[in-house]
Amino acid sequence: MKSAGVDAGDLSEAYLKVEQMFPLVSFERPSDPTALPEWADAVAFEKKVAAADWACREPRLDKIVSAATDDLQKFTTTNTARITRVADGWKAMPSLAQTLRTTVKTTPAK
């Protein structure tokens, strides 16, 4: 991490720093943290940390996937229905998020 310009001793510390950079969300009233000025810097830092993490892991990817192939196939076979439900949930996220944005904008604050 440090060689990539991220002041963290390991990935866990780096991701704690990423989390701390994002602006706090208020649940007292509707808000959009993506509109806050801190958001862009937090996203850029998160991408920097992710790139550093990938640079470290990528050279070992083929070896790791090869070693795990049998276990991954067994997991996939055993959990096909669950995997499908999760994938379907992720596919539905954009429209659900849009629905929530519309609902929040049209719901009067209390």
Residue frames as a rotation matrix with the C-alpha (Angstrom) as fourth column:
MET 1
0.569 0.823 0.000 0.00
0.823 -0.569 0.000 0.00
0.000 0.000 -1.000 0.00
LYS 2
0.468 -0.426 -0.774 2.72
0.208 -0.798 0.565 2.45
-0.859 -0.426 -0.286 0.97
SER 3
-0.614 -0.750 0.248 4.55
0.406 -0.030 0.913 1.99
-0.677 0.661 0.323 -2.34
ALA 4
-0.304 0.603 0.738 1.33
0.895 -0.086 0.439 3.05
0.328 0.793 -0.513 -4.08
GLY 5
-0.776 -0.068 0.627 1.10
-0.016 -0.992 -0.127 6.20
0.631 -0.108 0.769 -1.97
VAL 6
0.409 0.912 0.011 -1.48
-0.147 0.054 0.988 4.85
0.900 -0.406 0.157 0.48
ASP 7
-0.498 -0.627 0.599 -0.47
-0.651 -0.186 -0.736 5.48
0.573 -0.757 -0.316 4.09
ALA 8
0.620 0.670 0.408 -1.63
-0.784 0.508 0.356 2.14
0.031 -0.541 0.841 5.49
GLY 9
-0.320 -0.794 0.517 0.14
-0.817 0.507 0.274 -0.92
-0.479 -0.334 -0.811 6.79
ASP 10
-0.883 0.098 0.459 -2.21
0.250 0.926 0.282 -3.39
-0.398 0.363 -0.843 5.16
LEU 11
-0.729 0.634 0.257 -5.43
0.256 -0.096 0.962 -3.70
0.634 0.767 -0.092 3.19
SER 12
0.069 0.797 -0.600 -7.68
0.952 0.128 0.280 -3.63
0.300 -0.590 -0.750 6.27
GLU 13
-0.215 -0.224 -0.951 -6.17
0.626 -0.778 0.042 -0.36
-0.749 -0.586 0.308 7.44
ALA 14
-0.986 -0.166 0.021 -6.40
0.115 -0.578 0.808 1.07
-0.122 0.799 0.589 3.93
TYR 15
-0.454 0.881 0.134 -10.10
0.473 0.111 0.874 0.28
0.755 0.460 -0.467 3.67
LEU 16
0.126 0.423 -0.898 -10.76
0.965 -0.262 0.012 1.79
-0.230 -0.868 -0.441 7.10
LYS 17
-0.616 -0.425 -0.663 -9.15
0.275 -0.905 0.326 4.97
-0.739 0.018 0.674 5.78
VAL 18
-0.890 0.380 0.252 -11.33
0.217 -0.132 0.967 4.76
0.400 0.916 0.035 2.67
GLU 19
-0.039 0.944 -0.328 -14.46
0.880 0.188 0.435 4.45
0.472 -0.272 -0.838 4.80
GLN 20
-0.009 -0.023 -1.000 -13.43
0.804 -0.595 0.006 7.42
-0.595 -0.804 0.024 6.94
MET 21
-0.914 -0.389 -0.119 -13.02
0.237 -0.746 0.622 9.63
-0.330 0.540 0.774 3.87
PHE 22
-0.509 0.789 0.346 -16.65
0.561 -0.001 0.828 9.30
0.653 0.615 -0.442 2.83
PRO 23
-0.687 0.303 0.661 -18.99
-0.527 -0.834 -0.165 11.97
0.501 -0.462 0.732 4.20
LEU 24
-0.905 0.411 0.112 -21.33
0.137 0.528 -0.838 10.97
-0.404 -0.743 -0.534 6.98
VAL 25
-0.614 0.782 0.107 -24.91
0.197 0.021 0.980 10.24
0.764 0.623 -0.167 6.00
SER 26
-0.839 0.449 0.308 -27.72
-0.497 -0.400 -0.770 11.82
-0.223 -0.799 0.558 7.96
PHE 27
-0.769 0.628 -0.121 -30.78
0.511 0.717 0.474 9.68
0.384 0.303 -0.872 8.40
GLU 28
-0.583 0.541 -0.605 -32.72
0.406 -0.451 -0.795 12.48
-0.703 -0.709 0.044 10.07
ARG 29
0.408 0.687 -0.602 -33.82
-0.331 -0.503 -0.798 13.87
-0.851 0.525 0.023 6.72
PRO 30
0.827 -0.099 0.553 -33.36
0.510 0.543 -0.667 12.90
-0.234 0.834 0.500 3.07
SER 31
0.432 -0.751 -0.499 -29.85
-0.534 -0.659 0.529 13.60
-0.726 0.038 -0.686 1.87
ASP 32
0.976 -0.212 0.042 -27.58
0.149 0.521 -0.841 12.77
0.157 0.827 0.540 -1.02
PRO 33
0.564 -0.814 -0.142 -24.00
0.093 -0.108 0.990 12.24
-0.821 -0.571 0.015 0.16
THR 34
0.055 -0.554 0.831 -22.85
0.948 0.291 0.131 12.02
-0.314 0.780 0.541 -3.46
ALA 35
0.609 0.235 0.758 -23.59
0.540 -0.822 -0.179 15.73
0.581 0.518 -0.628 -3.78
LEU 36
0.913 -0.309 -0.266 -21.24
0.081 -0.502 0.861 16.69
-0.399 -0.808 -0.434 -0.94
PRO 37
0.669 -0.685 -0.289 -17.82
-0.710 -0.474 -0.520 18.11
0.219 0.554 -0.803 -1.86
GLU 38
-0.093 -0.754 0.651 -15.97
-0.845 0.406 0.349 15.33
-0.527 -0.517 -0.675 0.01
TRP 39
0.672 0.495 0.551 -17.55
-0.211 0.841 -0.498 12.62
-0.710 0.218 0.670 -2.12
ALA 40
0.907 -0.306 -0.289 -15.30
-0.279 0.078 -0.957 12.98
0.315 0.949 -0.015 -5.19
ASP 41
-0.026 -0.970 0.243 -12.08
-0.917 -0.073 -0.391 12.83
0.397 -0.233 -0.888 -3.15
ALA 42
-0.023 0.088 0.996 -13.35
-0.710 0.700 -0.079 9.78
-0.704 -0.709 0.046 -1.26
VAL 43
0.894 0.390 0.218 -14.20
-0.110 0.665 -0.739 7.97
-0.434 0.637 0.637 -4.49
ALA 44
0.628 -0.731 -0.265 -10.80
-0.523 -0.145 -0.840 8.82
0.576 0.666 -0.473 -5.99
PHE 45
-0.240 -0.723 0.648 -9.04
-0.971 0.172 -0.167 7.51
0.009 -0.669 -0.743 -2.87
GLU 46
0.345 0.443 0.827 -11.12
-0.458 0.849 -0.264 4.34
-0.819 -0.288 0.496 -2.90
LYS 47
0.990 0.008 -0.141 -10.14
-0.134 0.369 -0.920 3.73
0.045 0.930 0.366 -6.54
LYS 48
0.226 -0.973 0.045 -6.47
-0.802 -0.212 -0.559 4.33
0.554 0.090 -0.828 -5.68
VAL 49
-0.211 -0.250 0.945 -6.62
-0.850 0.524 -0.052 1.77
-0.482 -0.814 -0.323 -2.86
ALA 50
0.680 0.541 0.494 -8.44
-0.219 0.794 -0.568 -0.76
-0.699 0.278 0.658 -5.06
ALA 51
0.836 -0.432 -0.339 -5.84
-0.361 0.034 -0.932 -0.32
0.414 0.901 -0.128 -7.82
ALA 52
-0.137 -0.916 0.377 -3.00
-0.947 0.010 -0.320 -0.84
0.289 -0.401 -0.869 -5.34
ASP 53
0.044 0.253 0.966 -4.71
-0.624 0.763 -0.172 -3.95
-0.780 -0.595 0.191 -3.98
TRP 54
0.931 0.354 0.087 -5.23
-0.139 0.565 -0.813 -5.33
-0.338 0.745 0.576 -7.49
ALA 55
0.494 -0.820 -0.290 -1.61
-0.686 -0.163 -0.709 -4.64
0.534 0.549 -0.643 -8.47
CYS 56
-0.344 -0.608 0.716 -0.55
-0.922 0.363 -0.136 -6.77
-0.177 -0.707 -0.685 -5.52
ARG 57
0.031 0.486 0.874 -2.98
-0.377 0.815 -0.440 -9.62
-0.926 -0.316 0.208 -6.16
GLU 58
0.684 0.416 -0.599 -3.13
-0.671 0.035 -0.741 -9.81
-0.288 0.909 0.303 -9.96
PRO 59
-0.164 -0.804 -0.571 0.17
-0.929 0.321 -0.185 -11.64
0.333 0.500 -0.800 -10.53
ARG 60
-0.899 -0.192 0.393 -1.08
-0.365 0.824 -0.433 -14.54
-0.241 -0.533 -0.811 -8.35
LEU 61
-0.086 0.993 -0.084 -4.58
-0.909 -0.113 -0.402 -14.73
-0.409 0.042 0.912 -9.79
ASP 62
0.190 0.169 -0.967 -4.09
-0.764 0.644 -0.037 -17.70
0.616 0.746 0.252 -12.16
LYS 63
-0.723 -0.546 -0.422 -2.40
-0.150 0.721 -0.677 -19.79
0.674 -0.427 -0.603 -9.48
ILE 64
-0.826 0.457 0.330 -5.13
-0.407 -0.079 -0.910 -19.05
-0.390 -0.886 0.251 -6.93
VAL 65
0.126 0.922 -0.367 -8.00
-0.968 0.034 -0.248 -19.76
-0.216 0.387 0.897 -9.34
SER 66
-0.059 -0.218 -0.974 -6.37
-0.567 0.810 -0.147 -23.00
0.822 0.544 -0.172 -10.47
ALA 67
-0.927 -0.355 -0.125 -5.93
-0.089 0.528 -0.844 -24.15
0.365 -0.771 -0.521 -6.88
ALA 68
-0.704 0.695 0.147 -9.55
-0.347 -0.156 -0.925 -23.33
-0.620 -0.702 0.351 -6.06
THR 69
-0.649 0.454 -0.611 -11.24
-0.689 -0.010 0.724 -24.64
0.322 0.891 0.319 -9.21
ASP 70
-0.630 0.416 -0.656 -12.66
0.333 0.908 0.256 -27.83
0.702 -0.057 -0.710 -7.67
ASP 71
-0.672 0.366 -0.644 -13.94
0.642 -0.145 -0.753 -26.02
-0.369 -0.919 -0.137 -4.57
LEU 72
-0.725 0.397 -0.563 -15.46
-0.464 -0.885 -0.026 -23.24
-0.508 0.243 0.826 -6.67
GLN 73
-0.655 0.490 -0.575 -17.23
-0.433 0.381 0.817 -25.75
0.619 0.784 -0.037 -8.93
LYS 74
-0.607 0.421 -0.674 -18.62
0.684 0.708 -0.175 -27.62
0.403 -0.567 -0.718 -5.91
PHE 75
-0.704 0.330 -0.629 -19.81
0.290 -0.675 -0.679 -24.34
-0.648 -0.660 0.379 -4.36
THR 76
-0.731 0.412 -0.544 -21.45
-0.670 -0.580 0.463 -23.26
-0.125 0.703 0.700 -7.62
THR 77
-0.617 0.494 -0.612 -23.20
-0.047 0.754 0.656 -26.60
0.785 0.434 -0.442 -8.05
THR 78
-0.588 0.347 -0.730 -24.39
0.798 0.394 -0.456 -26.67
0.130 -0.851 -0.509 -4.45
ASN 79
-0.371 0.353 -0.859 -25.56
0.466 -0.729 -0.501 -23.04
-0.803 -0.586 0.106 -4.43
THR 80
-0.792 0.012 0.610 -26.87
0.594 -0.209 0.777 -22.45
0.137 0.978 0.159 -7.95
ALA 81
0.215 0.962 0.171 -30.29
0.840 -0.271 0.471 -21.19
0.499 0.042 -0.866 -6.80
ARG 82
0.528 -0.065 -0.846 -28.78
0.639 -0.626 0.447 -18.82
-0.559 -0.777 -0.289 -4.23
ILE 83
-0.586 -0.803 -0.104 -26.24
0.482 -0.449 0.752 -17.50
-0.651 0.390 0.651 -6.73
THR 84
-0.524 0.482 0.702 -29.03
0.724 -0.182 0.666 -16.83
0.448 0.857 -0.254 -9.21
ARG 85
0.558 0.776 -0.293 -31.09
0.810 -0.433 0.395 -14.97
0.180 -0.458 -0.870 -6.57
VAL 86
0.169 -0.582 -0.796 -28.10
0.505 -0.642 0.577 -12.80
-0.846 -0.500 0.185 -5.63
ALA 87
-0.806 -0.484 0.341 -27.31
0.515 -0.289 0.807 -12.06
-0.291 0.826 0.482 -9.29
ASP 88
-0.127 0.850 0.510 -30.95
0.813 -0.206 0.545 -11.16
0.569 0.484 -0.665 -9.92
GLY 89
0.598 0.310 -0.739 -30.89
0.746 -0.552 0.373 -8.87
-0.292 -0.774 -0.561 -6.88
TRP 90
-0.338 -0.800 -0.496 -27.83
0.412 -0.600 0.686 -7.03
-0.846 0.028 0.532 -8.19
LYS 91
-0.749 0.109 0.654 -29.47
0.637 -0.153 0.755 -6.65
0.183 0.982 0.045 -11.61
ALA 92
0.270 0.959 0.082 -32.51
0.844 -0.277 0.459 -5.10
0.463 -0.054 -0.885 -9.93
MET 93
-0.115 -0.378 -0.918 -30.45
0.884 -0.460 0.079 -2.57
-0.453 -0.803 0.387 -7.94
PRO 94
-0.945 -0.295 0.145 -30.36
0.328 -0.844 0.424 0.29
-0.002 0.448 0.894 -10.48
SER 95
-0.353 0.878 0.322 -34.12
0.134 -0.293 0.947 0.41
0.926 0.378 -0.015 -10.87
LEU 96
0.363 0.444 -0.819 -34.67
0.862 0.173 0.476 0.00
0.353 -0.879 -0.320 -7.11
ALA 97
-0.486 -0.624 -0.612 -32.25
0.782 -0.623 0.014 2.86
-0.390 -0.472 0.791 -6.44
GLN 98
-0.899 0.196 0.391 -34.07
0.117 -0.753 0.648 5.05
0.421 0.628 0.654 -8.95
THR 99
0.093 0.980 -0.174 -37.40
0.447 0.114 0.887 4.20
0.889 -0.160 -0.428 -7.31
LEU 100
0.186 -0.094 -0.978 -36.00
0.978 -0.077 0.193 5.14
-0.093 -0.993 0.077 -3.91
ARG 101
-0.845 -0.522 -0.119 -34.61
0.500 -0.849 0.170 8.43
-0.190 0.084 0.978 -5.26
THR 102
-0.596 0.699 0.396 -38.00
0.058 -0.454 0.889 9.28
0.801 0.553 0.230 -6.74
THR 103
0.313 0.734 -0.603 -39.81
0.674 0.275 0.685 8.29
0.669 -0.621 -0.409 -3.54
VAL 104
-0.179 -0.473 -0.863 -37.47
0.943 -0.334 -0.013 10.33
-0.282 -0.815 0.506 -1.34
LYS 105
-0.958 -0.231 0.171 -37.83
0.279 -0.887 0.368 13.41
0.066 0.400 0.914 -3.55
THR 106
-0.428 0.872 0.237 -41.62
-0.104 -0.309 0.945 13.23
0.898 0.380 0.223 -3.54
THR 107
0.208 0.471 -0.857 -42.11
0.807 0.412 0.422 12.31
0.552 -0.780 -0.295 0.14
PRO 108
0.497 -0.005 0.868 -42.55
-0.237 -0.963 0.130 15.40
0.835 -0.270 -0.479 2.35
ALA 109
-0.605 -0.760 -0.236 -40.10
0.133 0.195 -0.972 15.70
0.785 -0.620 -0.016 5.24
LYS 110
0.432 0.764 -0.479 -41.59
0.608 0.145 0.780 15.29
0.666 -0.629 -0.402 8.71
